């Protein structure tokens, strides 16, 4: 990847990314790992925390994808078939993960804007939105009543 280090780490609105965090935790040791050995440690740790949902094969695919994202982001270095964490980048990653987890726990993670949407509409759309809908519904109800009589 050109143009500097990528700062987003693939987090989504679903909540904490346990797989990426566990990969980062294991890779923060000084050792380097082949994927198979790395995955077996990550899988055992996630199962111990009861966070390994979706089956082992699906978890293996997700872990591999997350690992490649960490490599692209410059958090993990790949040499041959071995992966090794880059200490300074892992600290930054773990801090970002902890901050996101805290926001998620507090319920302040990414939410769509609620009130700001009305201000961005065109003037014609504002007029339509400003009209009370209750009046239109009551006119329809009055016409039906007249037709019934």
C-alpha positions, 0 to 999 in steps of 0.5 A: 500500500502506497501513501503512508500508513492506513489508520483504519483497522477494519472495525465495523458498527457491529462492535468490538473486533475480537478476532483482530484484537486477539491476533494483535495480542498474540503477535505482540509477543516477540515471536513470529508465527506461521498462520497455522500456529498463530490461528491455533493460539488465537482460536484457543484464546477466543474459545476460552473467552467464549468469543469464537462464534461461527465455526472453526473454518469460518473463524479461520477465514476471518482470522486470515483476512484480519491478519492480511488487513493488519499486514496492509495497515503496517501493524504486522510484518510478513516475512516468507510464511511467518508473521511478526507484530511491529511493536509500536504499531501494535500499541497504537492498534490496541489503543484504538481498539480499547477506545472503540470498545469503550465507545461501544460499551458506552453506546456512543459508537457510530450512529447515523445523524438524526436531526441534521437530515431535515436541514440538508433537504431542498426548500421544496422538500422542506415545504412538503415535510412541514405540512402536517400529515394529520390534516391530509389523513383527516380529509381522506377520512372525511371524503370516505365518510361522505361517500359512505353516507 
